[in-house]
Amino acid sequence: MNHPLYDVVAADFDAVNKLIVQSLSSRVPLVEEIAHYLIEAGGKRLRPLLVLLSANACGYQGKEHIKLAAVIEFLHTAMLLHDDVVDASELRRGRKTVNAAWGNPASVLVGDFLHSRAFEMMVEIGDIQVMEVLSKATNTIAEGEVQQLSFLRNAELDEASYMQVISRKTAMLFEASSHSGALLAGATPEEVDALQRYGLHMGLAFQLVDDVLDYQGDTAELGKNVGDDLAEGKVTLPLIVTMRDGTREQAKLIRDAILKGGSADLPAISRTVTDAGGVEYTSRRAEAEAQKAIECLAGLRESTFTEAMENLAAFTVRRNT
């Protein structure tokens, strides 16, 4: 990534990228073809970055954090493959999704390949605490996915239930990234706890910004279609707040759109969630979560790595992709 946030771990990040490519080898050509297609699409790779920053912030001197960062990226990519099948998504990172290009079966199975390769590499690291954190995280994320599925087109969803979903579905892998990085480094219990909480708040902030961008973003910049959440029947915080705090007419427009699905009324929906305060409220919640993340770093030794983690939290709420 060409961004100052990555400079402090530039050498580590390059090593992670090289290991990712090396670890995609398969005796089945289609597996390698699709896997490389995914990796070449890039992405911010914030979760691997959290591993590197957390481990270094705790004084880690070994090399296994490189492998751990690659493991996290493989887990994330596998989940994206399965997500795109469930959501019938056609665009991600500015390119066709794997399911759009190769079909659902290939997308699911290559997701399984990446998931199992991640666990192979996790075993190679050999840290039982790290394995415990990551295995629990993958299970929790799967629960979050199913919970979100059960809430599709549910216009009665409230803020507390929604925050529970994104804590499981999105924030958990951020949390596992910083948590496992600290454990690998042999950090103190206080440092481990602080970095675990940092990752949780970072993940919540990230998802809340995503919720805003789904109504105020730009498809070309995002690399995915604006309005996808609404089209898929996902009830996100801007919609929940508009139905809760907006006028009767505004609430009805949102409720009808949720029940009907699709994104034909997206311009009107976007104006409504803005006018009713849904976007502003969600943005404020994202900023509050980012601030909580920064506060978690107060007990750690000051370093270029903790400074980068503070800047990363600020970047998360300023981003437009």
VENGI-V272446 format. One record per backbone hydrogen bond with DSSP energy under -0.5 kcal/mol. NH is the residue of the N-H (numbers start at 1). CO is the residue of the C=O. Records with the same first field share a line. If there is no record, write none. Layout:
NH = CO ; CO
This chain:
3 = 1
6 = 3
7 = 4
8 = 4
9 = 6
10 = 7
13 = 9
14 = 10
15 = 11
16 = 12
17 = 13
18 = 14
19 = 15
20 = 16
21 = 17
22 = 18
23 = 19
24 = 21
25 = 22
29 = 27
31 = 28
32 = 28
33 = 29
34 = 30
35 = 31
36 = 32
37 = 33
38 = 34
39 = 35
40 = 36
41 = 37 ; 38
42 = 39
49 = 45
50 = 46
51 = 47
52 = 48
53 = 49
54 = 50
55 = 51
56 = 52
57 = 53
58 = 54
59 = 56
60 = 55
66 = 63
67 = 63
68 = 64
69 = 65
70 = 66
71 = 67
72 = 68
73 = 69
74 = 70
75 = 71
76 = 72
77 = 73
78 = 74
79 = 75
80 = 76
81 = 77
82 = 78
83 = 79
84 = 80
85 = 81
86 = 82
87 = 83
88 = 84 ; 85
89 = 84
92 = 95
94 = 223
95 = 92
97 = 90
101 = 97
102 = 98
103 = 98 ; 99
107 = 103
108 = 104
109 = 105
110 = 106
111 = 107
112 = 108
113 = 109
114 = 110
115 = 111
116 = 112
117 = 113
118 = 114
119 = 115
120 = 116
121 = 117
122 = 118
123 = 119
124 = 120
125 = 121
126 = 122
128 = 126
131 = 127
132 = 128
133 = 129
134 = 130
135 = 131
136 = 132
137 = 133
138 = 134
139 = 135
140 = 136
141 = 137
142 = 138
143 = 139
144 = 140
145 = 141
146 = 142
147 = 143
148 = 144
149 = 145
150 = 146
151 = 147 ; 148
152 = 149
153 = 233
154 = 151
155 = 153
157 = 154
162 = 158
163 = 159
164 = 160
165 = 161
166 = 162
167 = 163
168 = 164
169 = 165
170 = 166
171 = 166
172 = 167
173 = 170
174 = 170
175 = 171
176 = 172
177 = 173
178 = 174
179 = 175
180 = 176
181 = 177
182 = 178
183 = 179
184 = 180
185 = 181
186 = 183
187 = 182
192 = 188
193 = 189
194 = 190
195 = 191
196 = 192
197 = 193
198 = 194
199 = 195
200 = 196
201 = 197
202 = 198
203 = 199
204 = 200
205 = 201
206 = 202
207 = 203
208 = 204
209 = 205
210 = 206
211 = 207
212 = 208
213 = 209
214 = 210
215 = 212
216 = 212
217 = 213
222 = 218
223 = 219
227 = 214
228 = 225
231 = 227
232 = 228
233 = 230
234 = 229
236 = 234
239 = 236
240 = 236
241 = 237
242 = 238
243 = 239
244 = 240
245 = 241
246 = 242
251 = 247
252 = 248
253 = 249
254 = 250
255 = 251
256 = 252
257 = 253
258 = 254
259 = 255
260 = 256
261 = 257
262 = 231
266 = 263
269 = 265
270 = 266
271 = 267
272 = 268
273 = 269
274 = 270
275 = 271
276 = 272
277 = 274
278 = 273
279 = 273
281 = 277
282 = 278
283 = 279
284 = 280
285 = 281
286 = 282
287 = 283
288 = 284
289 = 285
290 = 286
291 = 287
292 = 288
293 = 289
294 = 290
295 = 291
296 = 292
297 = 293 ; 294
298 = 295
299 = 296
300 = 297
307 = 303
308 = 304
309 = 305
310 = 306
311 = 307
312 = 308
313 = 309
314 = 310
315 = 311
316 = 312
317 = 313
318 = 314 ; 315
319 = 315
